[in-house]
Amino acid sequence: MSSLSETQRRSSETKPEGSSVKATHSETKQEVLARRAFNAASRTRR
């Protein structure tokens, strides 16, 4: 859970403030969903 917050902070810091912020938010959400799905798949495999 802490890793997700760290990645979001990095993405927000690396990208300049402005309209791009909205794009970063959408990307982060997609990444979070992808990671959750991947974690679920790994759990089911085990």
Jmol script that loads the backbone (N, CA, C; Angstrom):
load data "model"
ATOM      1  N   MET A   1       0.855  -1.200   0.000  1.00  0.00           N
ATOM      2  CA  MET A   1       0.000   0.000   0.000  1.00  0.00           C
ATOM      3  C   MET A   1       0.895   1.256   0.000  1.00  0.00           C
ATOM      4  N   SER A   2       1.953   1.255   0.817  1.00  0.00           N
ATOM      5  CA  SER A   2       2.830   2.436   0.872  1.00  0.00           C
ATOM      6  C   SER A   2       3.519   2.650  -0.474  1.00  0.00           C
ATOM      7  N   SER A   3       3.876   1.564  -1.168  1.00  0.00           N
ATOM      8  CA  SER A   3       4.556   1.698  -2.465  1.00  0.00           C
ATOM      9  C   SER A   3       3.683   2.454  -3.457  1.00  0.00           C
ATOM     10  N   LEU A   4       2.366   2.204  -3.428  1.00  0.00           N
ATOM     11  CA  LEU A   4       1.471   2.888  -4.371  1.00  0.00           C
ATOM     12  C   LEU A   4       1.527   4.391  -4.130  1.00  0.00           C
ATOM     13  N   SER A   5       1.468   4.817  -2.876  1.00  0.00           N
ATOM     14  CA  SER A   5       1.503   6.260  -2.569  1.00  0.00           C
ATOM     15  C   SER A   5       2.833   6.847  -3.021  1.00  0.00           C
ATOM     16  N   GLU A   6       3.927   6.102  -2.836  1.00  0.00           N
ATOM     17  CA  GLU A   6       5.243   6.610  -3.246  1.00  0.00           C
ATOM     18  C   GLU A   6       5.295   6.817  -4.757  1.00  0.00           C
ATOM     19  N   THR A   7       4.779   5.860  -5.524  1.00  0.00           N
ATOM     20  CA  THR A   7       4.796   5.992  -6.986  1.00  0.00           C
ATOM     21  C   THR A   7       3.974   7.197  -7.411  1.00  0.00           C
ATOM     22  N   GLN A   8       2.822   7.395  -6.769  1.00  0.00           N
ATOM     23  CA  GLN A   8       1.977   8.550  -7.114  1.00  0.00           C
ATOM     24  C   GLN A   8       2.718   9.846  -6.829  1.00  0.00           C
ATOM     25  N   ARG A   9       3.407   9.918  -5.702  1.00  0.00           N
ATOM     26  CA  ARG A   9       4.153  11.139  -5.363  1.00  0.00           C
ATOM     27  C   ARG A   9       5.230  11.386  -6.409  1.00  0.00           C
ATOM     28  N   ARG A  10       5.962  10.339  -6.787  1.00  0.00           N
ATOM     29  CA  ARG A  10       7.028  10.496  -7.778  1.00  0.00           C
ATOM     30  C   ARG A  10       6.464  11.012  -9.094  1.00  0.00           C
ATOM     31  N   SER A  11       5.391  10.406  -9.577  1.00  0.00           N
ATOM     32  CA  SER A  11       4.795  10.818 -10.859  1.00  0.00           C
ATOM     33  C   SER A  11       4.364  12.279 -10.786  1.00  0.00           C
ATOM     34  N   SER A  12       3.734  12.676  -9.684  1.00  0.00           N
ATOM     35  CA  SER A  12       3.256  14.067  -9.553  1.00  0.00           C
ATOM     36  C   SER A  12       4.441  15.022  -9.489  1.00  0.00           C
ATOM     37  N   GLU A  13       5.511  14.612  -8.791  1.00  0.00           N
ATOM     38  CA  GLU A  13       6.677  15.503  -8.661  1.00  0.00           C
ATOM     39  C   GLU A  13       7.429  15.614  -9.988  1.00  0.00           C
ATOM     40  N   THR A  14       7.621  14.493 -10.669  1.00  0.00           N
ATOM     41  CA  THR A  14       8.386  14.501 -11.921  1.00  0.00           C
ATOM     42  C   THR A  14       7.673  15.334 -12.985  1.00  0.00           C
ATOM     43  N   LYS A  15       6.347  15.230 -13.070  1.00  0.00           N
ATOM     44  CA  LYS A  15       5.608  15.978 -14.106  1.00  0.00           C
ATOM     45  C   LYS A  15       5.356  17.420 -13.638  1.00  0.00           C
ATOM     46  N   PRO A  16       5.481  18.394 -14.555  1.00  0.00           N
ATOM     47  CA  PRO A  16       5.264  19.802 -14.200  1.00  0.00           C
ATOM     48  C   PRO A  16       3.807  20.090 -13.853  1.00  0.00           C
ATOM     49  N   GLU A  17       3.585  21.072 -12.988  1.00  0.00           N
ATOM     50  CA  GLU A  17       2.214  21.408 -12.590  1.00  0.00           C
ATOM     51  C   GLU A  17       1.479  22.071 -13.748  1.00  0.00           C
ATOM     52  N   GLY A  18       0.196  21.696 -13.921  1.00  0.00           N
ATOM     53  CA  GLY A  18      -0.576  22.272 -15.025  1.00  0.00           C
ATOM     54  C   GLY A  18      -1.598  21.282 -15.545  1.00  0.00           C
ATOM     55  N   SER A  19      -1.947  21.390 -16.809  1.00  0.00           N
ATOM     56  CA  SER A  19      -2.942  20.497 -17.410  1.00  0.00           C
ATOM     57  C   SER A  19      -2.428  19.053 -17.384  1.00  0.00           C
ATOM     58  N   SER A  20      -1.093  18.886 -17.411  1.00  0.00           N
ATOM     59  CA  SER A  20      -0.511  17.539 -17.426  1.00  0.00           C
ATOM     60  C   SER A  20      -0.867  16.778 -16.147  1.00  0.00           C
ATOM     61  N   VAL A  21      -1.135  17.517 -15.066  1.00  0.00           N
ATOM     62  CA  VAL A  21      -1.459  16.867 -13.791  1.00  0.00           C
ATOM     63  C   VAL A  21      -2.659  15.937 -13.970  1.00  0.00           C
ATOM     64  N   LYS A  22      -3.676  16.403 -14.710  1.00  0.00           N
ATOM     65  CA  LYS A  22      -4.857  15.562 -14.925  1.00  0.00           C
ATOM     66  C   LYS A  22      -4.460  14.264 -15.621  1.00  0.00           C
ATOM     67  N   ALA A  23      -3.591  14.349 -16.613  1.00  0.00           N
ATOM     68  CA  ALA A  23      -3.150  13.164 -17.342  1.00  0.00           C
ATOM     69  C   ALA A  23      -2.445  12.204 -16.376  1.00  0.00           C
ATOM     70  N   THR A  24      -1.595  12.749 -15.506  1.00  0.00           N
ATOM     71  CA  THR A  24      -0.870  11.905 -14.560  1.00  0.00           C
ATOM     72  C   THR A  24      -1.852  11.183 -13.638  1.00  0.00           C
ATOM     73  N   HIS A  25      -2.883  11.900 -13.180  1.00  0.00           N
ATOM     74  CA  HIS A  25      -3.869  11.273 -12.295  1.00  0.00           C
ATOM     75  C   HIS A  25      -4.517  10.077 -12.984  1.00  0.00           C
ATOM     76  N   SER A  26      -4.916  10.250 -14.255  1.00  0.00           N
ATOM     77  CA  SER A  26      -5.565   9.155 -14.980  1.00  0.00           C
ATOM     78  C   SER A  26      -4.584   7.996 -15.145  1.00  0.00           C
ATOM     79  N   GLU A  27      -3.333   8.312 -15.451  1.00  0.00           N
ATOM     80  CA  GLU A  27      -2.333   7.256 -15.627  1.00  0.00           C
ATOM     81  C   GLU A  27      -2.123   6.499 -14.312  1.00  0.00           C
ATOM     82  N   THR A  28      -2.002   7.237 -13.215  1.00  0.00           N
ATOM     83  CA  THR A  28      -1.774   6.593 -11.924  1.00  0.00           C
ATOM     84  C   THR A  28      -2.935   5.652 -11.600  1.00  0.00           C
ATOM     85  N   LYS A  29      -4.153   6.097 -11.856  1.00  0.00           N
ATOM     86  CA  LYS A  29      -5.308   5.240 -11.581  1.00  0.00           C
ATOM     87  C   LYS A  29      -5.211   3.958 -12.398  1.00  0.00           C
ATOM     88  N   GLN A  30      -4.852   4.079 -13.671  1.00  0.00           N
ATOM     89  CA  GLN A  30      -4.733   2.888 -14.517  1.00  0.00           C
ATOM     90  C   GLN A  30      -3.642   1.973 -13.981  1.00  0.00           C
ATOM     91  N   GLU A  31      -2.523   2.576 -13.573  1.00  0.00           N
ATOM     92  CA  GLU A  31      -1.420   1.765 -13.041  1.00  0.00           C
ATOM     93  C   GLU A  31      -1.858   1.041 -11.773  1.00  0.00           C
ATOM     94  N   VAL A  32      -2.559   1.745 -10.902  1.00  0.00           N
ATOM     95  CA  VAL A  32      -3.028   1.129  -9.647  1.00  0.00           C
ATOM     96  C   VAL A  32      -3.947  -0.050  -9.957  1.00  0.00           C
ATOM     97  N   LEU A  33      -4.886   0.155 -10.882  1.00  0.00           N
ATOM     98  CA  LEU A  33      -5.818  -0.924 -11.238  1.00  0.00           C
ATOM     99  C   LEU A  33      -5.046  -2.104 -11.810  1.00  0.00           C
ATOM    100  N   ALA A  34      -4.072  -1.818 -12.675  1.00  0.00           N
ATOM    101  CA  ALA A  34      -3.276  -2.891 -13.285  1.00  0.00           C
ATOM    102  C   ALA A  34      -2.508  -3.648 -12.199  1.00  0.00           C
ATOM    103  N   ARG A  35      -1.944  -2.911 -11.269  1.00  0.00           N
ATOM    104  CA  ARG A  35      -1.186  -3.570 -10.197  1.00  0.00           C
ATOM    105  C   ARG A  35      -2.108  -4.428  -9.343  1.00  0.00           C
ATOM    106  N   ARG A  36      -3.294  -3.898  -9.026  1.00  0.00           N
ATOM    107  CA  ARG A  36      -4.244  -4.681  -8.211  1.00  0.00           C
ATOM    108  C   ARG A  36      -4.604  -5.966  -8.930  1.00  0.00           C
ATOM    109  N   ALA A  37      -4.873  -5.868 -10.235  1.00  0.00           N
ATOM    110  CA  ALA A  37      -5.232  -7.055 -11.016  1.00  0.00           C
ATOM    111  C   ALA A  37      -4.063  -8.034 -11.015  1.00  0.00           C
ATOM    112  N   PHE A  38      -2.848  -7.506 -11.196  1.00  0.00           N
ATOM    113  CA  PHE A  38      -1.665  -8.381 -11.215  1.00  0.00           C
ATOM    114  C   PHE A  38      -1.501  -9.072  -9.866  1.00  0.00           C
ATOM    115  N   ASN A  39      -1.655  -8.319  -8.776  1.00  0.00           N
ATOM    116  CA  ASN A  39      -1.538  -8.902  -7.436  1.00  0.00           C
ATOM    117  C   ASN A  39      -2.589  -9.998  -7.248  1.00  0.00           C
ATOM    118  N   ALA A  40      -3.810  -9.745  -7.684  1.00  0.00           N
ATOM    119  CA  ALA A  40      -4.882 -10.739  -7.551  1.00  0.00           C
ATOM    120  C   ALA A  40      -4.514 -11.999  -8.326  1.00  0.00           C
ATOM    121  N   ALA A  41      -3.985 -11.818  -9.538  1.00  0.00           N
ATOM    122  CA  ALA A  41      -3.611 -12.975 -10.365  1.00  0.00           C
ATOM    123  C   ALA A  41      -2.514 -13.769  -9.664  1.00  0.00           C
ATOM    124  N   SER A  42      -1.535 -13.075  -9.107  1.00  0.00           N
ATOM    125  CA  SER A  42      -0.433 -13.771  -8.431  1.00  0.00           C
ATOM    126  C   SER A  42      -0.975 -14.549  -7.233  1.00  0.00           C
ATOM    127  N   ARG A  43      -1.913 -13.954  -6.507  1.00  0.00           N
ATOM    128  CA  ARG A  43      -2.484 -14.650  -5.340  1.00  0.00           C
ATOM    129  C   ARG A  43      -3.227 -15.904  -5.786  1.00  0.00           C
ATOM    130  N   THR A  44      -4.016 -15.789  -6.858  1.00  0.00           N
ATOM    131  CA  THR A  44      -4.788 -16.933  -7.330  1.00  0.00           C
ATOM    132  C   THR A  44      -3.834 -18.037  -7.798  1.00  0.00           C
ATOM    133  N   ARG A  45      -2.727 -17.653  -8.430  1.00  0.00           N
ATOM    134  CA  ARG A  45      -1.763 -18.660  -8.893  1.00  0.00           C
ATOM    135  C   ARG A  45      -1.237 -19.445  -7.711  1.00  0.00           C
ATOM    136  N   ARG A  46      -0.881 -18.736  -6.643  1.00  0.00           N
ATOM    137  CA  ARG A  46      -0.351 -19.423  -5.464  1.00  0.00           C
ATOM    138  C   ARG A  46      -1.482 -20.165  -4.768  1.00  0.00           C
TER     139      ARG A  46
END
end "model"
wireframe off; spacefill off
backbone 0.3
color backbone group
